Amino acid sequence: MENQELKLLNTLINQAYECASFTDFLKLAILDLHKLVAYDSGVFFCAISQDSSFFKPYVGGPVESHYQKKPFDGREALLKESEENGAGVLPVVYTARDFFEGRVRVGDEPRSLFLTENRDFHTACLRIVYKEKFLGEIYLHRSCGGPPFSEEDVFCLKLLQPHISTVISNIHALLALRQTESAGRSKCGLCLLDEHLSVTGTNACGLDMLKITTVFGSSLLYHVKEMCAELTREGTDGKSSVFKTLQGDIKAEVSRAGSQSKFVVEMESLSKDPLASDYKYKFSKREAEIIDALIQGKNNRQIAQSIRLSPNTIKTHVKNIFKKAGVGNRTELAFLLMGGVSGSME
């Protein structure tokens, strides 16, 4: 690298550590990243808020006009694949050419599909991983009419990757800490959501809790977002719910926040031992998946088709579920489980 490029790199890193929000970080990428690694467009996927920001390099005018948030259709598959294969397994920086020529292997879904569908572009991927926790990804694109990403481009991104990962982790911790200090909150799990129900900050415990699967087979994050939506519809200031999980009961309290965040969610484990062996139900992941389908009103054949098992296998699973829960039919099961996770207004 030449002295001018090293100076740009150091400046970009120093400015990144001054970012106090994801918006600040995104604006920095728009304003300055293209000076170091040229690109035509990019995507910033945040694994915690589970949304994507599409951005282009700055060419003048308001910075806000250079990016927009859009749903990321493959986010659930991406998160599942990262969790199953481990955040540290895949290369932290690679290009589409590396993938197509077999120099790197990425997950079957959704990364390989994304790269395959975008063959008309040169693509470079920077994975945001902090202490083996997957926090997101940045994809940079160039049209095939331009040059592919060079070894020097990849080298620059590799130098940036650990700093970007630390910055994203720090932003989450900073937002959670600020809210905790301003509101005098001291619960063990804390997360903040904006008006779009995107997570804008968590502490470490809150991040772990949001990933926990409830007896419905859905993540705690899914149910927390439902609570926030209900709070908006009902026009109330607070809501509290207790969720049953294989790691014990977790209480979540949602309240309205100030201007920086729309909602504050406080979470705490109600079990003395999160892995208590006397937990009542002990549903497996497969059983939790079937329970979710049962509560949606699906019959055995529909469930079998959706998860690719035989109807007889589903029938056996349903019997085991009834036995564990101590119920005799689907109506009783739904009543029992809905009663276990329904919230009371506060």
Number of C-alpha atoms within 10 A of each C-alpha: 10 6 8 9 14 13 13 15 22 12 12 19 16 12 14 21 16 12 18 16 17 17 12 15 20 22 19 18 20 22 18 18 19 16 16 17 17 16 21 15 19 22 22 22 24 23 19 20 20 17 20 21 18 17 23 21 22 21 10 9 8 8 17 13 11 19 20 12 13 12 11 15 11 13 17 13 15 18 18 13 18 20 14 8 11 13 21 15 12 15 13 17 22 24 23 23 17 13 16 14 9 10 10 15 16 16 15 12 14 19 18 16 12 13 21 14 10 13 14 13 19 22 24 25 22 24 25 28 21 21 11 12 17 20 23 24 20 19 19 24 23 19 15 12 9 11 10 18 21 12 10 11 14 18 14 18 23 16 13 18 20 16 17 21 21 17 23 25 21 19 22 23 17 17 20 22 18 12 21 18 10 8 12 9 12 11 14 14 22 27 30 28 24 18 12 12 19 18 24 23 31 28 21 16 15 22 19 12 21 20 15 17 21 25 25 26 20 16 16 23 21 13 19 22 19 13 22 26 15 14 19 15 9 9 9 13 14 20 19 19 19 20 24 21 24 20 19 22 20 21 18 22 21 24 19 19 17 10 8 12 20 18 27 25 25 21 23 18 19 14 13 9 11 15 11 12 11 8 17 13 16 18 21 13 15 13 19 20 17 24 25 19 19 20 17 10 14 15 14 20 14 15 22 18 11 12 13 10 13 13 16 12 11 22 16 10 16 19 13 14 24 16 12 13 16 14 16 12 12 16 12 14 19 19 12 14 17 14 12 15 20 11 17 10 11 11
